[in-house]
């Protein structure tokens, strides 16, 4: 419990004044207590179209779990980029990526801690948040700071999609200039693909000149929660849709488990990314 320094100052002043002074101090203390009471939490208003996507992915069931763990292998240009196991709190508070080479990356909110043998800080930062965000996207659509366009219908390669653009309020996350287009099945409301830019290490203009798309495929039900076990990454053109495939990722052994603090405990000697 944090001690309020103003409360301590008020307590000291009441011990050194007259009864009438104490009465005034008590009134002041009561006023302070009322003013410092936490504001009532206002639930974010969620549009019916976004709520439909969340329901299609059983967000309520997902968040009822405490942690999720899965193997993940990512390749780009025919070369393996990531191979390991990711464990996340379902509320995204903490995560750990344990790579098959023995290195690990821990996230605690916006903090990143990583094995001292890892030298490429840009790659560490990218890996710390990117893959977990792609996995968690269906459950983060109504997070604080998310801003959505109106739903519209688009068609690519003969397939219809319900499309909405996701942007972020200033100060949201590490790269609030990123944006996503989320494309869902018009009837089932399940996410089929998402076009995005990554502004980390680039200007918004540079990122928008090279957008990419992730397609979510091979959905499987894990304890009643649909999980896309195969992802593919593509180039993107607004008029054509997906162009050349540039990468792919596969998930394996998705499991849910109770919270275990030891899993997320950062070992001694790990570096912290500034």
C-alpha positions in Angstrom: 0.0 0.0 0.0 1.4 3.4 -1.0 1.6 6.1 1.7 0.1 9.4 0.7 2.6 12.1 1.7 -0.2 14.7 2.0 -2.0 12.5 4.4 1.1 12.2 6.6 1.6 16.0 6.5 -2.1 16.5 7.5 -1.7 14.0 10.4 1.4 15.9 11.7 -0.5 19.2 11.6 -3.5 17.9 13.6 -1.2 16.9 16.5 0.0 20.5 16.9 -3.1 22.6 16.9 -6.2 23.4 19.0 -9.4 21.4 19.0 -11.1 23.8 16.6 -8.0 23.5 14.4 -8.3 19.7 14.5 -12.0 19.9 13.5 -11.0 22.0 10.5 -8.2 19.6 9.7 -10.6 16.7 10.0 -12.9 18.4 7.6 -10.0 19.0 5.2 -8.9 15.4 5.5 -12.4 14.2 4.7 -12.4 16.5 1.7 -9.1 15.2 0.5 -10.3 11.7 0.9 -13.3 12.4 -1.2 -11.2 14.2 -3.9 -8.6 11.4 -3.9 -11.1 8.6 -4.3 -10.5 6.8 -7.5 -12.7 7.8 -10.4 -15.4 5.4 -11.4 -14.1 3.2 -14.2 -15.8 3.9 -17.5 -16.1 0.9 -19.8 -14.9 1.6 -23.3 -17.8 1.6 -25.8 -17.4 -1.1 -28.3 -19.1 -1.0 -31.7 -21.3 -4.0 -32.7 -19.0 -5.0 -35.5 -15.9 -5.2 -33.2 -17.9 -7.0 -30.6 -19.0 -9.5 -33.2 -15.3 -10.2 -34.0 -14.5 -10.6 -30.3 -17.4 -13.0 -29.8 -16.4 -15.0 -32.9 -12.9 -15.5 -31.3 -14.4 -16.2 -27.8 -12.6 -13.3 -26.2 -14.5 -13.9 -22.9 -13.4 -17.5 -22.8 -9.8 -16.5 -23.7 -9.5 -13.9 -20.9 -11.1 -16.3 -18.4 -7.8 -18.3 -18.8 -4.7 -17.0 -17.0 -1.9 -18.0 -19.4 -1.5 -19.4 -22.8 1.6 -21.2 -24.2 2.5 -22.3 -27.7 5.4 -23.3 -29.9 6.1 -20.9 -32.7 8.3 -21.2 -35.8 8.7 -18.2 -38.1 10.5 -18.1 -41.5 11.1 -15.3 -43.9 12.7 -15.7 -47.4 13.2 -19.4 -46.6 15.3 -18.7 -43.6 14.2 -19.5 -40.0 13.6 -16.3 -38.0 12.1 -17.6 -34.8 11.8 -21.1 -33.3 10.8 -21.5 -29.7 8.0 -21.4 -27.2 5.9 -18.3 -26.2 4.0 -18.0 -22.9 1.7 -15.0 -22.3 -0.6 -13.8 -19.7 -3.9 -13.6 -21.5 -4.3 -10.0 -20.4 -0.9 -9.2 -22.1 0.6 -8.0 -18.8 3.7 -10.3 -19.2 5.2 -12.6 -21.7 8.3 -14.7 -22.3 9.7 -16.0 -25.6 12.0 -19.0 -24.9 14.1 -19.6 -28.1 15.4 -23.0 -28.9 19.0 -21.7 -28.8 18.6 -21.0 -25.1 18.1 -17.3 -25.2 15.0 -15.7 -23.7 13.1 -12.4 -24.0 10.8 -11.3 -21.2 8.2 -8.5 -21.3 6.6 -6.8 -18.3 4.2 -4.2 -19.6 6.4 -2.1 -21.9 9.7 -3.3 -20.3 11.9 -5.8 -22.2 14.5 -8.0 -20.5 16.7 -10.3 -22.6 19.6 -12.8 -22.5 23.0 -11.0 -22.4 24.1 -13.1 -25.3 21.6 -11.4 -27.6 23.3 -8.4 -29.3 20.8 -7.1 -31.8 18.6 -4.8 -29.8 16.3 -3.9 -32.7 15.6 -7.6 -33.3 15.0 -8.1 -29.6 12.5 -5.3 -29.5 10.7 -6.5 -32.6 10.5 -10.1 -31.4 9.4 -9.0 -27.9 6.1 -7.6 -29.1 5.4 -8.4 -32.7 4.6 -12.1 -32.6 2.6 -11.9 -29.4 0.6 -9.0 -30.9 -0.2 -11.0 -34.0 -1.4 -13.9 -31.8 -3.4 -11.7 -29.4 -4.9 -9.4 -32.0 -8.5 -10.8 -31.7 -8.5 -10.1 -28.0 -7.0 -6.6 -28.2 -9.4 -5.0 -30.6 -11.1 -2.8 -27.9 -8.0 -2.1 -25.8 -7.7 1.5 -24.5 -6.4 3.8 -27.3 -7.8 1.8 -30.1 -9.7 3.8 -32.8 -11.8 2.1 -35.5 -13.2 3.3 -38.8 -16.7 2.4 -39.9 -17.1 -1.1 -41.4 -17.0 -1.4 -45.1 -17.1 -4.2 -47.6 -14.1 -5.0 -49.8 -13.4 -7.8 -52.3 -10.0 -9.3 -53.1 -9.4 -12.2 -55.5 -13.1 -12.8 -55.6 -13.5 -13.1 -51.8 -15.7 -10.7 -49.8 -14.4 -9.2 -46.6 -15.8 -6.9 -43.9 -13.0 -4.4 -43.4 -12.2 -1.9 -40.7 -9.1 0.2 -40.1 -7.5 0.3 -36.7 -5.4 3.3 -35.6 -4.1 4.3 -32.1 -4.5 7.4 -30.0 -1.4 9.4 -29.3 0.6 7.9 -26.5 -0.7 4.4 -27.0 2.0 1.8 -26.9 5.5 2.1 -28.3 4.6 2.9 -31.9 1.2 4.7 -32.0 1.6 5.6 -35.7 1.2 1.9 -36.7 -2.1 1.0 -38.3 -3.9 -2.2 -39.2 -6.7 -3.1 -41.6 -8.6 -6.0 -40.2 -10.5 -8.2 -42.7 -13.1 -10.6 -41.4 -15.5 -13.2 -42.8 -18.7 -11.3 -43.3 -20.8 -14.1 -41.9 -18.6 -15.8 -39.3 -16.8 -12.5 -38.2 -13.6 -14.4 -37.8 -10.3 -12.6 -38.7 -9.0 -13.9 -42.1 -6.2 -11.4 -42.7 -4.8 -8.1 -41.4 -2.8 -5.5 -43.3 -0.3 -3.5 -41.3 2.6 -1.2 -41.2 5.5 -1.2 -38.7 7.0 2.2 -38.0 9.6 1.0 -35.5 12.9 2.2 -37.0 11.1 4.0 -39.9 9.0 7.0 -40.6 5.3 6.6 -41.2 5.7 7.5 -44.8 8.5 4.9 -45.3 6.3 2.2 -43.5 3.3 3.0 -45.6 5.3 2.5 -48.8 5.8 -1.1 -47.8 2.7 -2.5 -46.0 2.5 -6.2 -45.3 -0.4 -8.6 -44.7 -0.7 -11.6 -42.4 -3.4 -14.2 -43.2 -4.8 -16.3 -40.4 -5.4 -19.9 -41.5 -6.0 -23.5 -40.3 -8.1 -22.5 -37.3 -8.4 -25.1 -34.6 -10.6 -25.0 -31.5 -8.6 -25.2 -28.2 -10.8 -25.5 -25.2 -13.6 -23.8 -27.2 -11.3 -20.9 -28.4 -10.5 -20.7 -32.1 -6.8 -20.4 -32.8 -5.2 -19.9 -36.2 -2.4 -22.4 -36.3 -0.9 -21.2 -39.6 0.0 -17.7 -40.5 1.4 -16.5 -43.9 2.9 -13.1 -44.6 2.5 -11.2 -47.9 3.2 -8.0 -49.7 0.2 -5.8 -50.2 -1.3 -3.5 -52.7 -4.6 -1.7 -52.1 -6.0 -2.5 -55.5 -4.7 -6.1 -55.8 -4.7 -7.3 -52.2 -2.0 -9.8 -51.3 1.0 -10.1 -53.7 4.1 -12.2 -53.2 4.4 -14.4 -50.1 7.3 -13.3 -48.0 7.1 -15.5 -44.9 5.1 -17.9 -42.8 4.6 -19.0 -39.2 3.2 -22.1 -37.6 2.0 -22.7 -34.1 2.0 -25.9 -32.2 0.8 -27.3 -28.9 -1.4 -24.4 -27.8 -2.2 -24.9 -24.1 -3.8 -22.9 -21.3 -2.6 -23.0 -17.7 -3.0 -21.3 -14.4 -0.6 -18.4 -13.5 2.8 -19.5 -12.4 5.0 -16.6 -11.3 8.2 -18.5 -11.8 7.6 -18.7 -15.5 7.7 -14.9 -15.8 10.5 -14.3 -13.3 13.4 -12.5 -15.1 16.7 -14.3 -14.3 19.6 -12.4 -12.7 22.0 -11.0 -15.2 19.5 -10.3 -18.0 19.8 -7.0 -19.9 17.0 -4.4 -19.8 16.3 -2.6 -23.1 16.3 1.1 -22.6 
